Amino acid sequence: MHSERVTRHCKGITQALTEVRNRFVSMTTEHNELASKFRKDIEALEVVFINATKASKYL
């Protein structure tokens, strides 16, 4: 009886931890994609600043 409860408890904990891990992996992947897109957007702005006139740089 007690061992059955322990087994169910362990199974529930394992399932909960698996779900948390899956959500974490998904969140990490999404974060990396957003960071990569942000980096590309910032790098694309470099051309604008390099080619800007001195007056436009101060605006």
Backbone as ProteinMPNN parsed JSONL, in Angstrom:
{"seq_chain_A": "MHSERVTRHCKGITQALTEVRNRFVSMTTEHNELASKFRKDIEALEVVFINATKASKYL", "coords_chain_A": {"N_chain_A": [[0.821, -1.19, 0.0], [1.822, 1.326, 0.936], [4.097, 1.453, -0.684], [2.911, 1.548, -3.181], [1.752, 4.083, -3.147], [4.043, 5.62, -2.99], [5.209, 4.959, -5.426], [3.269, 6.01, -7.22], [3.478, 8.69, -6.499], [6.154, 9.262, -7.21], [5.953, 8.83, -9.943], [4.191, 10.889, -10.646], [5.74, 13.133, -9.937], [7.901, 12.81, -11.681], [6.579, 13.117, -14.121], [5.675, 15.786, -13.876], [8.132, 17.136, -13.712], [9.163, 16.523, -16.223], [7.364, 17.897, -17.875], [7.91, 20.529, -17.06], [10.57, 20.703, -17.876], [10.262, 20.428, -20.664], [8.779, 22.748, -21.247], [10.693, 24.637, -20.496], [12.763, 24.125, -22.342], [11.434, 24.811, -24.693], [10.924, 27.532, -24.185], [13.556, 28.474, -24.019], [14.464, 27.992, -26.617], [12.755, 29.702, -28.055], [13.595, 32.159, -26.961], [16.27, 32.241, -27.859], [15.855, 32.401, -30.624], [14.542, 34.887, -30.8], [16.569, 36.557, -29.789], [18.525, 36.189, -31.724], [17.236, 37.255, -33.985], [16.967, 39.912, -33.111], [19.678, 40.625, -32.924], [20.404, 40.463, -35.636], [18.77, 42.496, -36.667], [19.884, 44.743, -35.389], [22.49, 44.658, -36.413], [21.886, 45.176, -39.071], [21.241, 47.824, -38.925], [23.689, 49.024, -38.751], [24.763, 49.699, -41.251], [23.169, 51.862, -41.932], [23.982, 53.791, -40.063], [26.698, 54.028, -40.685], [26.636, 55.089, -43.255], [25.352, 57.462, -42.869], [25.009, 61.037, -42.92], [26.978, 63.58, -41.267], [25.311, 65.424, -39.995], [22.893, 64.0, -39.823], [23.637, 62.067, -38.028], [23.646, 63.333, -35.606], [21.012, 63.773, -35.048]], "CA_chain_A": [[0.0, 0.0, 0.0], [2.694, 2.496, 0.986], [4.976, 1.46, -1.864], [2.093, 1.976, -4.323], [1.643, 5.544, -3.073], [5.367, 6.155, -3.332], [5.354, 4.776, -6.873], [2.41, 7.016, -7.871], [4.066, 10.001, -6.222], [7.35, 9.385, -8.052], [5.491, 8.937, -11.325], [3.659, 12.245, -10.793], [6.862, 14.072, -9.897], [8.635, 12.642, -12.938], [5.767, 13.719, -15.181], [5.705, 17.236, -13.691], [9.467, 17.611, -14.074], [9.281, 16.406, -17.678], [6.607, 19.011, -18.447], [8.668, 21.757, -16.795], [11.749, 20.682, -18.748], [9.803, 20.689, -22.031], [8.452, 24.177, -21.342], [11.95, 25.377, -20.421], [13.446, 23.968, -23.632], [10.67, 25.614, -25.646], [11.167, 28.937, -23.868], [14.942, 28.765, -24.371], [14.516, 28.04, -28.077], [12.103, 30.95, -28.47], [14.476, 33.26, -26.566], [17.419, 32.255, -28.765], [15.39, 32.893, -31.925], [14.31, 36.326, -30.669], [17.868, 37.212, -29.63], [19.176, 36.151, -33.034], [16.549, 38.243, -34.827], [17.341, 41.231, -32.601], [21.069, 40.853, -33.321], [20.409, 40.734, -37.077], [18.18, 43.819, -36.862], [20.866, 45.74, -34.96], [23.577, 44.644, -37.393], [21.382, 45.812, -40.284], [21.262, 49.277, -38.708], [25.063, 49.503, -38.848], [24.921, 50.312, -42.568], [22.501, 53.164, -41.881], [24.815, 54.722, -39.312], [27.961, 54.244, -41.402], [26.374, 55.913, -44.432], [24.636, 58.69, -42.507], [25.811, 62.264, -42.905], [27.302, 64.003, -39.908], [24.129, 66.084, -39.435], [21.894, 62.999, -39.44], [24.119, 61.318, -36.874], [23.333, 64.071, -34.382], [19.564, 63.816, -34.826]], "C_chain_A": [[0.87, 1.262, 0.0], [3.578, 2.579, -0.261], [4.209, 1.876, -3.117], [1.953, 3.492, -4.337], [2.963, 6.202, -3.448], [5.592, 6.067, -4.834], [4.529, 5.807, -7.635], [2.989, 8.41, -7.698], [5.278, 10.238, -7.129], [6.974, 9.56, -9.522], [4.96, 10.349, -11.596], [4.76, 13.289, -10.814], [7.657, 14.011, -11.196], [7.889, 13.299, -14.087], [5.807, 15.244, -15.087], [7.061, 17.808, -14.102], [9.699, 17.542, -15.582], [8.558, 17.561, -18.36], [7.346, 20.331, -18.253], [9.884, 21.832, -17.715], [11.354, 21.001, -20.189], [9.454, 22.154, -22.228], [9.719, 25.022, -21.329], [12.706, 25.309, -21.746], [12.755, 24.819, -24.691], [10.932, 27.101, -25.437], [12.588, 29.343, -24.263], [15.103, 28.881, -25.883], [13.913, 29.339, -28.587], [12.984, 32.15, -28.138], [15.665, 33.369, -27.517], [17.041, 32.777, -30.147], [15.16, 34.398, -31.881], [15.623, 37.092, -30.543], [18.613, 37.259, -30.959], [18.556, 37.173, -33.98], [16.924, 39.658, -34.403], [18.762, 41.582, -33.042], [21.153, 41.2, -34.806], [19.839, 42.116, -37.375], [19.166, 44.922, -36.489], [22.02, 45.806, -35.956], [23.147, 45.303, -38.699], [21.387, 47.33, -40.143], [22.664, 49.859, -38.848], [25.295, 50.227, -40.168], [24.315, 51.708, -42.574], [23.393, 54.178, -41.18], [26.136, 55.011, -40.02], [27.749, 55.209, -42.564], [25.673, 57.229, -44.108], [25.579, 59.888, -42.585], [26.043, 62.67, -41.462], [26.076, 64.641, -39.248], [23.088, 65.046, -39.011], [22.335, 62.182, -38.244], [23.739, 62.014, -35.575], [21.841, 64.138, -34.101], [19.173, 62.629, -34.084]], "O_chain_A": [[0.683, 2.154, -0.828], [3.775, 3.658, -0.819], [4.783, 2.489, -4.018], [2.023, 4.12, -5.394], [2.988, 7.219, -4.142], [6.111, 7.003, -5.443], [5.02, 6.414, -8.586], [2.993, 9.212, -8.632], [5.402, 11.299, -7.742], [7.595, 10.337, -10.248], [5.242, 10.934, -12.642], [4.722, 14.224, -11.614], [8.039, 15.045, -11.744], [8.494, 13.962, -14.93], [5.956, 15.923, -16.103], [7.127, 18.844, -14.763], [10.359, 18.412, -16.15], [9.075, 18.142, -19.315], [7.405, 21.155, -19.166], [10.192, 22.889, -18.265], [12.044, 21.767, -20.862], [9.791, 22.743, -23.255], [9.819, 26.008, -22.06], [13.228, 26.319, -22.217], [13.419, 25.473, -25.495], [11.138, 27.842, -26.398], [12.797, 30.439, -24.784], [15.802, 29.77, -26.37], [14.489, 30.001, -29.45], [13.107, 33.066, -28.951], [16.026, 34.469, -27.935], [17.811, 33.507, -30.772], [15.535, 35.111, -32.811], [15.771, 38.164, -31.13], [19.257, 38.258, -31.28], [19.271, 37.876, -34.694], [17.173, 40.512, -35.254], [19.02, 42.703, -33.48], [21.879, 42.115, -35.195], [20.356, 42.83, -38.233], [19.271, 45.925, -37.195], [22.476, 46.895, -36.304], [23.969, 45.929, -39.368], [21.524, 48.044, -41.137], [22.812, 51.065, -39.044], [25.958, 51.264, -40.196], [24.884, 52.633, -43.154], [23.542, 55.305, -41.653], [26.636, 56.134, -39.954], [28.601, 56.058, -42.825], [25.429, 58.03, -45.011], [26.781, 59.769, -42.349], [25.388, 62.167, -40.549], [25.831, 64.419, -38.063], [22.467, 65.19, -37.959], [21.495, 61.655, -37.515], [23.531, 61.357, -34.555], [21.447, 64.53, -33.002], [17.993, 62.451, -33.782]]}, "name": "protein", "num_of_chains": 1, "seq": "MHSERVTRHCKGITQALTEVRNRFVSMTTEHNELASKFRKDIEALEVVFINATKASKYL"}
